[in-house]
Amino acid sequence: MGLWSAIQTSASALTAERLRMDLIANNIANVNTTRTPEGGPFRRQLALFASRKGPDPKVGQGVRVVGITESNEPPRLVYDPGHPDANAEGYVAMPNVNIVTEMVDLITASRAYEANVMAINAAKEMAAKALEIGRY
């Protein structure tokens, strides 16, 4: 793997992790959304990643987002008979978003993003050192 392909591989991961962090932020922002245009409460969104194949099928060339899916976990039922979206028994279907899970996912995505930034910087430093070899 050359320096340029190493940078491209990490850059693809940066793009994927940025999308993952955007989805997590959207999930957190909609933690109390009980009514959506599709009907029902907001459903947690997740990014689906896959490896990007290079010319050699044994060597990956980064990551790509293959889709965004909604969690199929059932909504949380909260007893609030005064809520406009409450059912006949007084329960409101709340989004299936757990703040603790979202924060853990956000930290994981952030660390993965940082690791890929460090990998790009290491590749740039190696390229700079390689250029210095012929200097002397």
DSSP file (Angstrom, degrees, kcal/mol; ACC not computed):
  #  RESIDUE AA STRUCTURE BP1 BP2  ACC     N-H-->O    O-->H-N    N-H-->O    O-->H-N    TCO  KAPPA ALPHA  PHI   PSI    X-CA   Y-CA   Z-CA
    1    1 A M              0   0    0      0, 0.0     2,-0.1     0, 0.0     0, 0.0   0.000 360.0 360.0 360.0 126.3    0.0    0.0    0.0
    2    2 A G     >  -     0   0    0      1,-0.1     4,-1.9     4,-0.0     5,-0.2  -0.271 360.0-103.0 -82.3 172.8    1.4    3.3   -1.0
    3    3 A L  H  > S+     0   0    0      1,-0.2     4,-2.1     2,-0.2     5,-0.2   0.897 120.0  51.2 -63.6 -40.5    1.3    6.6    0.9
    4    4 A W  H  > S+     0   0    0      1,-0.2     4,-2.4     2,-0.2    -1,-0.2   0.915 110.2  48.1 -66.2 -41.3   -1.5    8.0   -1.3
    5    5 A S  H  > S+     0   0    0      2,-0.2     4,-2.3     1,-0.2    -1,-0.2   0.843 109.3  54.7 -68.8 -30.6   -3.7    4.9   -1.0
    6    6 A A  H  X S+     0   0    0     -4,-1.9     4,-2.1     2,-0.2    -1,-0.2   0.910 110.0  46.4 -65.2 -41.6   -3.2    5.0    2.8
    7    7 A I  H  X S+     0   0    0     -4,-2.1     4,-2.5     2,-0.2    -2,-0.2   0.912 112.5  50.0 -66.5 -41.7   -4.4    8.6    2.9
    8    8 A Q  H  X S+     0   0    0     -4,-2.4     4,-2.1     2,-0.2    -2,-0.2   0.887 109.3  52.4 -63.8 -38.8   -7.4    7.7    0.7
    9    9 A T  H  X S+     0   0    0     -4,-2.3     4,-1.5     1,-0.2    54,-0.4   0.938 113.1  43.0 -62.7 -47.1   -8.3    4.8    2.9
   10   10 A S  H  X S+     0   0    0     -4,-2.1     4,-2.2     1,-0.2    -2,-0.2   0.864 110.8  56.5 -67.7 -35.2   -8.2    7.0    6.0
   11   11 A A  H  X S+     0   0    0     -4,-2.5     4,-2.0     1,-0.2    -1,-0.2   0.882 104.7  52.2 -64.0 -37.5  -10.1    9.8    4.2
   12   12 A S  H  X S+     0   0    0     -4,-2.1     4,-2.0     1,-0.2    -1,-0.2   0.883 109.5  49.8 -65.6 -36.2  -12.9    7.4    3.3
   13   13 A A  H  X S+     0   0    0     -4,-1.5     4,-2.8     2,-0.2     5,-0.2   0.871 107.1  55.0 -69.0 -36.1  -13.1    6.5    7.0
   14   14 A L  H  X S+     0   0    0     -4,-2.2     4,-2.2     2,-0.2    -2,-0.2   0.925 109.2  47.5 -60.9 -44.0  -13.3   10.2    8.0
   15   15 A T  H  X S+     0   0    0     -4,-2.0     4,-1.9     2,-0.2    -2,-0.2   0.916 113.5  47.5 -63.0 -44.0  -16.2   10.7    5.7
   16   16 A A  H  X S+     0   0    0     -4,-2.0     4,-2.2     1,-0.2    -2,-0.2   0.914 113.0  47.4 -65.6 -43.5  -18.0    7.6    7.0
   17   17 A E  H  X S+     0   0    0     -4,-2.8     4,-2.5     2,-0.2    -1,-0.2   0.846 108.5  55.5 -69.2 -32.9  -17.4    8.6   10.7
   18   18 A R  H  X S+     0   0    0     -4,-2.2     4,-2.1    -5,-0.2    -1,-0.2   0.923 109.1  47.4 -63.5 -42.5  -18.6   12.1   10.0
   19   19 A L  H  X S+     0   0    0     -4,-1.9     4,-2.4     2,-0.2    -2,-0.2   0.913 110.5  52.7 -63.2 -41.8  -21.9   10.8    8.7
   20   20 A R  H  X S+     0   0    0     -4,-2.2     4,-2.1     1,-0.2    -2,-0.2   0.912 109.5  48.4 -60.3 -42.7  -22.1    8.5   11.7
   21   21 A M  H  X S+     0   0    0     -4,-2.5     4,-2.4     2,-0.2    -1,-0.2   0.871 109.4  53.4 -66.1 -36.1  -21.7   11.4   14.1
   22   22 A D  H  X S+     0   0    0     -4,-2.1     4,-2.1     2,-0.2    -2,-0.2   0.906 109.5  48.3 -63.2 -41.5  -24.3   13.4   12.1
   23   23 A L  H  X S+     0   0    0     -4,-2.4     4,-2.5     2,-0.2    22,-0.3   0.898 110.5  51.0 -65.9 -40.1  -26.8   10.6   12.5
   24   24 A I  H  X S+     0   0    0     -4,-2.1     4,-2.5     2,-0.2    -2,-0.2   0.923 110.0  49.7 -62.8 -43.6  -26.0   10.4   16.3
   25   25 A A  H  X S+     0   0    0     -4,-2.4     4,-2.4     1,-0.2    -1,-0.2   0.894 111.0  50.0 -61.9 -39.3  -26.6   14.1   16.6
   26   26 A N  H  X S+     0   0    0     -4,-2.1     4,-1.4     2,-0.2    -2,-0.2   0.900 109.3  51.6 -65.3 -40.8  -29.9   13.7   14.8
   27   27 A N  H  < S+     0   0    0     -4,-2.5     3,-0.3     1,-0.2    -2,-0.2   0.932 111.9  46.2 -60.5 -45.7  -30.9   10.9   17.0
   28   28 A I  H >< S+     0   0    0     -4,-2.5     3,-1.4     1,-0.2    -2,-0.2   0.899 109.8  54.1 -64.5 -40.7  -30.2   13.0   20.1
   29   29 A A  H 3< S+     0   0    0     -4,-2.4     3,-0.3     1,-0.3    -1,-0.2   0.784 112.1  45.2 -64.7 -26.0  -32.0   16.0   18.7
   30   30 A N  T >< S+     0   0    0     -4,-1.4     3,-1.5    -3,-0.3    -1,-0.3   0.087  72.7 119.2-106.0  23.3  -35.1   13.8   18.2
   31   31 A V  T <  S+     0   0    0     -3,-1.4    66,-0.2     1,-0.3    -1,-0.2   0.734  86.3  34.9 -62.3 -22.6  -35.2   12.0   21.5
   32   32 A N  T 3  S+     0   0    0     -3,-0.3     2,-0.8    -4,-0.2    -1,-0.3   0.222  83.3 124.6-115.5  13.4  -38.6   13.5   22.3
   33   33 A T    <   +     0   0    0     -3,-1.5     9,-2.3     1,-0.2     3,-0.1  -0.656  25.6 168.5 -80.3 109.0  -40.1   13.5   18.8
   34   34 A T        +     0   0    0     -2,-0.8     2,-0.4     7,-0.2    -1,-0.2   0.545  62.3  50.7 -97.7  -9.4  -43.4   11.6   19.1
   35   35 A R        +     0   0    0      4,-0.1    -1,-0.2     6,-0.1     7,-0.1  -0.977  61.5 173.4-136.7 122.2  -44.9   12.5   15.7
   36   36 A T    >   -     0   0    0      4,-1.3     3,-1.3    -2,-0.4     4,-0.2  -0.783  46.9-106.2-118.9 164.6  -43.1   12.2   12.3
   37   37 A P  T 3  S+     0   0    0      0, 0.0     3,-0.1     0, 0.0    -1,-0.1   0.819 123.1  53.9 -59.5 -29.4  -44.4   12.8    8.7
   38   38 A E  T 3  S-     0   0    0      1,-0.1     2,-0.0     2,-0.1     4,-0.0   0.659 123.2-105.0 -77.4 -14.9  -44.3    8.9    8.3
   39   39 A G  S <  S+     0   0    0     -3,-1.3    -1,-0.1     1,-0.3    -4,-0.1   0.120  78.7  42.4  99.9 142.7  -46.4    8.5   11.4
   40   40 A G  S    S-     0   0    0     -4,-0.2    -4,-1.3    -6,-0.1    -1,-0.3  -0.192  97.3 -34.2  81.9-177.3  -45.5    7.4   14.9
   41   41 A P  S    S-     0   0    0      0, 0.0    -7,-0.2     0, 0.0    53,-0.1  -0.276  73.7 -83.7 -76.4 163.0  -42.4    8.4   16.9
   42   42 A F        -     0   0    0     -9,-2.3    54,-0.7   -12,-0.2     2,-0.4  -0.351  44.1-141.0 -59.4 143.4  -38.9    9.1   15.5
   43   43 A R        -     0   0    0     52,-0.2    29,-0.1    -3,-0.1    -1,-0.0  -0.939  23.3-103.2-113.6 135.4  -36.9    5.9   15.0
   44   44 A R        -     0   0    0     -2,-0.4    27,-3.4    29,-0.1     2,-0.4  -0.247  36.9-140.4 -55.1 135.2  -33.2    5.7   15.7
   45   45 A Q  E     -A   70   0A   0    -22,-0.3     2,-0.3    25,-0.2    25,-0.2  -0.811  18.0-171.9-104.8 143.3  -31.0    5.9   12.6
   46   46 A L  E     -A   69   0A   0     23,-3.0    23,-2.8    -2,-0.4     2,-0.4  -0.977  19.7-128.4-133.3 144.5  -27.9    3.9   12.0
   47   47 A A  E     -A   68   0A   0     -2,-0.3     2,-0.6    21,-0.2    21,-0.2  -0.747  17.3-145.4 -91.3 140.1  -25.2    4.0    9.3
   48   48 A L  E     -A   67   0A   0     19,-3.1    18,-2.8    -2,-0.4    19,-1.1  -0.933  18.7-165.8-106.9 121.6  -24.3    0.8    7.5
   49   49 A F  E     +A   65   0A   0     -2,-0.6     2,-0.3    16,-0.2    16,-0.2  -0.734  10.2 178.6-106.1 153.5  -20.6    0.5    6.5
   50   50 A A  E     -A   64   0A   0     14,-2.2    14,-2.7    -2,-0.3     2,-0.2  -0.975  35.7 -98.6-145.4 156.1  -18.9   -1.9    4.2
   51   51 A S  E     -A   63   0A   0     -2,-0.3     2,-0.6    12,-0.2    12,-0.3  -0.512  32.3-127.7 -76.5 146.1  -15.3   -2.3    3.1
   52   52 A R  E     -     0   0A   0     10,-2.4     9,-3.9    -2,-0.2     2,-0.2  -0.844  26.0-135.2 -93.6 120.6  -14.4   -0.7   -0.3
   53   53 A K  E     -A   60   0A   0     -2,-0.6     7,-0.2     7,-0.2     5,-0.0  -0.543  18.1-159.4 -81.0 139.6  -12.6   -3.3   -2.4
   54   54 A G        -     0   0    0      5,-1.2     7,-0.1     2,-0.6    -1,-0.1  -0.242  45.0 -76.2 -99.7-167.0   -9.5   -2.4   -4.3
   55   55 A P  S    S+     0   0    0      0, 0.0     5,-0.1     0, 0.0    -2,-0.1   0.858 125.1  58.8 -62.8 -34.9   -7.9   -4.1   -7.3
   56   56 A D  S >  S-     0   0    0      3,-0.2     3,-1.9     1,-0.1    -2,-0.6  -0.869  80.2-151.1 -94.7 115.5   -6.6   -6.9   -5.1
   57   57 A P  T 3  S+     0   0    0      0, 0.0    -1,-0.1     0, 0.0     3,-0.0   0.679  93.9  60.1 -64.0 -15.1   -9.6   -8.5   -3.4
   58   58 A K  T 3  S+     0   0    0      1,-0.1     2,-0.5     2,-0.1    -5,-0.0   0.675  99.6  63.7 -82.6 -17.1   -7.5   -9.4   -0.4
   59   59 A V  S <  S-     0   0    0     -3,-1.9    -5,-1.2    -5,-0.0    -3,-0.2  -0.932  77.9-142.3-114.6 123.2   -6.7   -5.8    0.4
   60   60 A G  E     -A   53   0A   0     -2,-0.5    -7,-0.2    -7,-0.2     3,-0.1  -0.409   2.7-152.0 -77.7 158.2   -9.4   -3.3    1.3
   61   61 A Q  E     -     0   0A   0     -9,-3.9     2,-0.3     1,-0.3    -8,-0.1  -0.141  58.5 -74.3-121.9  35.6   -9.3    0.3    0.1
   62   62 A G  E     -     0   0A   0    -10,-0.2   -10,-2.4   -50,-0.1    -1,-0.3  -0.756  63.4 -57.9 113.2-158.0  -11.2    1.9    2.9
   63   63 A V  E     -A   51   0A   0    -54,-0.4     2,-0.3    -2,-0.3   -12,-0.2  -0.921  37.4-166.6-130.3 152.3  -14.8    2.1    4.0
   64   64 A R  E     -A   50   0A   0    -14,-2.7   -14,-2.2    -2,-0.3     2,-0.6  -0.979  26.8-117.0-137.6 152.5  -18.0    3.2    2.3
   65   65 A V  E     -A   49   0A   0     -2,-0.3   -16,-0.2   -16,-0.2     3,-0.1  -0.799  25.7-177.4 -88.5 120.7  -21.5    3.9    3.6
   66   66 A V  E     -     0   0A   0    -18,-2.8     2,-0.3    -2,-0.6   -17,-0.2   0.573  60.3 -38.6 -96.0 -10.9  -23.9    1.4    2.0
   67   67 A G  E     -A   48   0A   0    -19,-1.1   -19,-3.1     2,-0.0     2,-0.5  -0.940  47.2-106.9 169.6 170.9  -27.0    2.9    3.6
   68   68 A I  E     -A   47   0A   0     -2,-0.3     2,-0.3   -21,-0.2   -21,-0.2  -0.994  38.2-174.9-121.6 127.3  -28.8    4.4    6.5
   69   69 A T  E     -A   46   0A   0    -23,-2.8   -23,-3.0    -2,-0.5     2,-0.4  -0.820  22.4-122.2-121.6 160.5  -31.3    2.3    8.3
   70   70 A E  E     -A   45   0A   0     -2,-0.3   -25,-0.2   -25,-0.2   -26,-0.1  -0.836  34.8-107.4-101.1 141.0  -33.8    2.8   11.1
   71   71 A S        -     0   0    0    -27,-3.4    25,-0.1    -2,-0.4   -27,-0.1  -0.356  17.4-148.8 -62.9 141.9  -33.6    0.7   14.2
   72   72 A N        +     0   0    0    -29,-0.1    -1,-0.1     2,-0.0    -2,-0.0   0.232  56.2 125.2 -99.3  14.7  -36.3   -1.9   14.5
   73   73 A E  S    S-     0   0    0     23,-0.1    23,-0.2     1,-0.1   -29,-0.1  -0.457  70.3-104.9 -66.4 144.9  -36.4   -1.7   18.3
   74   74 A P        -     0   0    0      0, 0.0    -1,-0.1     0, 0.0     3,-0.1  -0.339  39.4 -98.7 -69.8 155.3  -39.9   -1.0   19.6
   75   75 A P        -     0   0    0      0, 0.0     2,-0.3     0, 0.0    21,-0.1  -0.318  39.0-104.7 -68.8 157.0  -40.7    2.5   20.8
   76   76 A R  E     -B   94   0B   0     18,-1.4    18,-3.9    19,-0.3     2,-0.6  -0.651  29.7-139.1 -79.7 137.6  -40.6    3.2   24.6
   77   77 A L  E     -B   93   0B   0     -2,-0.3     2,-0.4    16,-0.2    16,-0.2  -0.893  21.5-174.4-101.7 123.6  -44.1    3.6   26.1
   78   78 A V  E     -B   92   0B   0     14,-2.4    14,-3.2    -2,-0.6     2,-0.7  -0.960  26.6-123.5-119.8 131.2  -44.4    6.4   28.6
   79   79 A Y  E     +B   91   0B   0     -2,-0.4    12,-0.2    12,-0.2    11,-0.1  -0.641  54.2 137.1 -77.6 112.8  -47.5    7.0   30.7
   80   80 A D    >   -     0   0    0     10,-2.8     3,-2.0    -2,-0.7     6,-0.1  -0.550  24.4-179.4-155.1  80.1  -48.6   10.5   30.1
   81   81 A P  T 3  S+     0   0    0      0, 0.0     5,-0.1     0, 0.0     9,-0.1   0.699  81.3  59.1 -62.3 -18.8  -52.4   10.7   29.6
   82   82 A G  T 3  S+     0   0    0      8,-0.1     8,-0.0     3,-0.1     0, 0.0   0.546  80.4 107.0 -85.4  -6.9  -52.3   14.5   29.1
   83   83 A H  S X  S-     0   0    0     -3,-2.0     3,-1.7     7,-0.2    -3,-0.1  -0.486  75.1-130.3 -73.5 139.7  -49.9   14.3   26.0
   84   84 A P  T 3  S+     0   0    0      0, 0.0    -1,-0.1     0, 0.0    -2,-0.0   0.751 107.9  49.7 -62.4 -23.0  -51.6   15.0   22.7
   85   85 A D  T 3  S+     0   0    0      5,-0.1     8,-0.5   -50,-0.0     2,-0.1   0.250  82.4 126.9 -99.6  12.9  -50.2   11.7   21.2
   86   86 A A    <   -     0   0    0     -3,-1.7     6,-0.2     6,-0.1    -7,-0.1  -0.405  55.4-130.4 -70.0 145.2  -51.3    9.5   24.1
   87   87 A N    >   -     0   0    0      4,-2.7     3,-1.7    -2,-0.1    -1,-0.1  -0.150  40.4 -80.3 -83.0-173.1  -53.3    6.4   23.2
   88   88 A A  T 3  S+     0   0    0      1,-0.3    -2,-0.1     2,-0.1    -1,-0.1   0.794 132.5  51.6 -62.1 -29.5  -56.6    5.4   24.8
   89   89 A E  T 3  S-     0   0    0      2,-0.1    -1,-0.3     1,-0.0    -3,-0.0   0.508 121.8-105.9 -85.2  -4.6  -54.7    3.9   27.8
   90   90 A G  S <  S+     0   0    0     -3,-1.7   -10,-2.8     1,-0.3     2,-0.3   0.548  75.7 134.7  93.3   8.7  -52.7    7.1   28.3
   91   91 A Y  E     -B   79   0B   0    -12,-0.2    -4,-2.7   -10,-0.1     2,-0.5  -0.735  41.9-151.6 -95.9 141.5  -49.4    5.8   27.0
   92   92 A V  E     -B   78   0B   0    -14,-3.2   -14,-2.4    -2,-0.3     2,-0.8  -0.933  16.4-129.9-110.1 130.3  -47.2    7.8   24.5
   93   93 A A  E     -B   77   0B   0     -2,-0.5   -16,-0.2    -8,-0.5     3,-0.1  -0.717  32.7-167.6 -79.1 112.4  -44.9    6.0   22.1
   94   94 A M  E     -B   76   0B   0    -18,-3.9   -18,-1.4    -2,-0.8   -62,-0.1  -0.656  30.7 -81.8-100.0 157.4  -41.6    7.7   22.5
   95   95 A P        -     0   0    0      0, 0.0     2,-0.5     0, 0.0   -19,-0.3  -0.160  34.6-121.2 -55.9 150.4  -38.5    7.3   20.2
   96   96 A N  S    S+     0   0    0    -54,-0.7     2,-0.5   -23,-0.2   -23,-0.1  -0.158  71.1 128.8 -85.7  40.7  -36.3    4.2   20.7
   97   97 A V        -     0   0    0     -2,-0.5     2,-0.6   -66,-0.2     3,-0.1  -0.866  42.8-163.3-102.1 125.6  -33.3    6.5   21.3
   98   98 A N     >  -     0   0    0     -2,-0.5     4,-2.4     1,-0.1     5,-0.2  -0.950  10.6-151.8-109.1 117.8  -31.3    5.9   24.4
   99   99 A I  H  > S+     0   0    0     -2,-0.6     4,-2.5     1,-0.2     5,-0.2   0.871  95.3  53.3 -58.6 -40.1  -29.1    8.9   25.3
  100  100 A V  H  > S+     0   0    0      1,-0.2     4,-2.3     2,-0.2    -1,-0.2   0.930 110.3  46.9 -63.0 -45.1  -26.4    6.7   27.0
  101  101 A T  H  > S+     0   0    0      1,-0.2     4,-2.6     2,-0.2    -1,-0.2   0.912 112.3  50.6 -61.5 -42.4  -26.1    4.5   23.9
  102  102 A E  H  X S+     0   0    0     -4,-2.4     4,-2.4     1,-0.2    -2,-0.2   0.896 109.9  49.6 -63.8 -40.3  -25.9    7.5   21.7
  103  103 A M  H  X S+     0   0    0     -4,-2.5     4,-2.4     2,-0.2    -1,-0.2   0.897 111.1  49.1 -67.5 -39.5  -23.1    9.1   23.8
  104  104 A V  H  X S+     0   0    0     -4,-2.3     4,-2.4     2,-0.2    -2,-0.2   0.932 112.8  47.9 -63.2 -44.6  -21.1    5.9   23.8
  105  105 A D  H  X S+     0   0    0     -4,-2.6     4,-2.7     1,-0.2    -2,-0.2   0.884 110.5  52.6 -62.1 -38.2  -21.5    5.7   20.0
  106  106 A L  H  X S+     0   0    0     -4,-2.4     4,-2.4     2,-0.2    -2,-0.2   0.911 109.9  47.4 -65.0 -42.4  -20.5    9.3   19.7
  107  107 A I  H  X S+     0   0    0     -4,-2.4     4,-2.5     2,-0.2    -2,-0.2   0.914 112.8  49.9 -64.3 -42.1  -17.3    8.8   21.7
  108  108 A T  H  X S+     0   0    0     -4,-2.4     4,-2.2     2,-0.2    -2,-0.2   0.926 112.9  45.9 -62.0 -45.6  -16.5    5.7   19.6
  109  109 A A  H  X S+     0   0    0     -4,-2.7     4,-2.3     1,-0.2    -1,-0.2   0.892 112.3  51.7 -64.8 -39.6  -17.1    7.6   16.3
  110  110 A S  H  X S+     0   0    0     -4,-2.4     4,-2.5     2,-0.2    -2,-0.2   0.910 110.4  47.9 -64.2 -42.4  -15.0   10.5   17.6
  111  111 A R  H  X S+     0   0    0     -4,-2.5     4,-2.4     2,-0.2    -1,-0.2   0.888 111.4  50.4 -66.2 -38.9  -12.1    8.2   18.5
  112  112 A A  H  X S+     0   0    0     -4,-2.2     4,-1.9     2,-0.2    -2,-0.2   0.901 110.7  50.2 -64.7 -39.7  -12.2    6.5   15.2
  113  113 A Y  H  X S+     0   0    0     -4,-2.3     4,-2.1     2,-0.2    -2,-0.2   0.936 111.3  48.2 -61.9 -47.5  -12.2    9.9   13.5
  114  114 A E  H  X S+     0   0    0     -4,-2.5     4,-2.4     1,-0.2    -2,-0.2   0.895 109.1  53.6 -61.0 -41.0   -9.2   11.0   15.6
  115  115 A A  H  X S+     0   0    0     -4,-2.4     4,-1.9     1,-0.2    -1,-0.2   0.888 109.6  47.8 -62.9 -38.9   -7.3    7.7   14.8
  116  116 A N  H  X S+     0   0    0     -4,-1.9     4,-2.1     2,-0.2    -1,-0.2   0.849 109.1  53.0 -72.1 -33.8   -7.8    8.3   11.0
  117  117 A V  H  X S+     0   0    0     -4,-2.1     4,-2.5     2,-0.2    -2,-0.2   0.922 110.0  49.4 -63.0 -42.9   -6.6   11.9   11.3
  118  118 A M  H  X S+     0   0    0     -4,-2.4     4,-2.3     1,-0.2    -2,-0.2   0.877 109.0  52.4 -64.0 -37.2   -3.5   10.6   13.1
  119  119 A A  H  X S+     0   0    0     -4,-1.9     4,-2.1     2,-0.2    -1,-0.2   0.901 109.8  48.4 -65.7 -40.3   -3.0    8.0   10.3
  120  120 A I  H  X S+     0   0    0     -4,-2.1     4,-2.4     2,-0.2    -2,-0.2   0.925 111.8  49.5 -64.6 -44.0   -3.2   10.7    7.6
  121  121 A N  H  X S+     0   0    0     -4,-2.5     4,-2.4     1,-0.2    -2,-0.2   0.889 109.8  51.4 -62.9 -38.4   -0.7   12.8    9.5
  122  122 A A  H  X S+     0   0    0     -4,-2.3     4,-2.3     2,-0.2    -1,-0.2   0.904 109.9  49.6 -64.0 -41.1    1.7    9.9    9.9
  123  123 A A  H  X S+     0   0    0     -4,-2.1     4,-2.2     2,-0.2    -2,-0.2   0.899 110.9  49.7 -64.6 -40.0    1.5    9.2    6.1
  124  124 A K  H  X S+     0   0    0     -4,-2.4     4,-2.3     2,-0.2    -2,-0.2   0.910 110.6  50.0 -64.9 -41.0    2.2   12.9    5.4
  125  125 A E  H  X S+     0   0    0     -4,-2.4     4,-2.5     2,-0.2    -2,-0.2   0.896 109.8  51.0 -64.3 -39.2    5.2   12.8    7.8
  126  126 A M  H  X S+     0   0    0     -4,-2.3     4,-2.3     2,-0.2    -1,-0.2   0.908 110.2  49.5 -63.7 -41.1    6.5    9.7    6.1
  127  127 A A  H  X S+     0   0    0     -4,-2.2     4,-1.7     2,-0.2    -2,-0.2   0.907 111.2  49.4 -64.4 -40.6    6.2   11.3    2.7
  128  128 A A  H  X S+     0   0    0     -4,-2.3     4,-1.3     1,-0.2    -2,-0.2   0.911 112.0  48.0 -64.9 -42.1    8.0   14.4    3.9
  129  129 A K  H  X S+     0   0    0     -4,-2.5     4,-0.9     1,-0.2    -1,-0.2   0.869 108.5  54.9 -65.8 -36.5   10.8   12.3    5.4
  130  130 A A  H  X S+     0   0    0     -4,-2.3     4,-0.6     1,-0.2     3,-0.5   0.874 106.1  51.8 -64.9 -36.1   11.1   10.4    2.2
  131  131 A L  H  < S+     0   0    0     -4,-1.7     3,-0.3     1,-0.2    -1,-0.2   0.813 105.0  57.1 -68.7 -29.4   11.6   13.6    0.3
  132  132 A E  H >X S+     0   0    0     -4,-1.3     3,-1.1     1,-0.2     4,-0.6   0.725  90.3  74.3 -73.1 -21.4   14.4   14.6    2.7
  133  133 A I  H >< S+     0   0    0     -4,-0.9     3,-0.7    -3,-0.5    -1,-0.2   0.917  97.8  44.9 -59.3 -45.6   16.4   11.5    1.9
  134  134 A G  T 3< S+     0   0    0     -4,-0.6    -1,-0.3    -3,-0.3    -2,-0.2   0.512  97.2  79.1 -77.9  -3.2   17.5   12.7   -1.5
  135  135 A R  T <4        0   0    0     -3,-1.1    -1,-0.2     1,-0.2    -2,-0.2   0.830 360.0 360.0 -73.8 -34.4   18.4   16.1   -0.1
  136  136 A Y    <<        0   0    0     -3,-0.7    -1,-0.2    -4,-0.6    -2,-0.1   0.444 360.0 360.0 -98.6 360.0   21.7   15.3    1.4
